[in-house]
């Protein structure tokens, strides 16, 4: 279990107690995450990589994993066809579009889906952190 797994488990066990949820959010923001991306994508300076995502019923889902082992396990035989980037949760949240679900550790026992409302809340936290740092 990773520290993020432990925090998410505690939040579920407390039935979403705000203190536990906040612990998950803060830990997510400072955790290095691995995002699967297109191996050979047309990139620009503004878009140095293209994350893989799913579109289901007009909803967008972006994947991130807290270990490379989990990413490799998810990719299976297709691992050779993708690449990945390592970003902090902070940077992912800052760059993710509104309306997108952030799917953490898809296909594992510790899968957590952050809804667009949760992503919006995380963006608010990121903004406050940046204001405190003077960024």
Secondary structure, DSSP 4 states (H G I P E B T S, - for coil): --HHHHHHHHHHHTTS-HHHHHHHHHHHHHSEEEEEEETT----SS-S--B-EEEETTEEEEEEBSSHHHHHHHHGGGGGGEEEEEEEHHHHHHHSPTTEEEEESTTSTT-EEE-HHHHHHHHHHHHHHHHHHT-
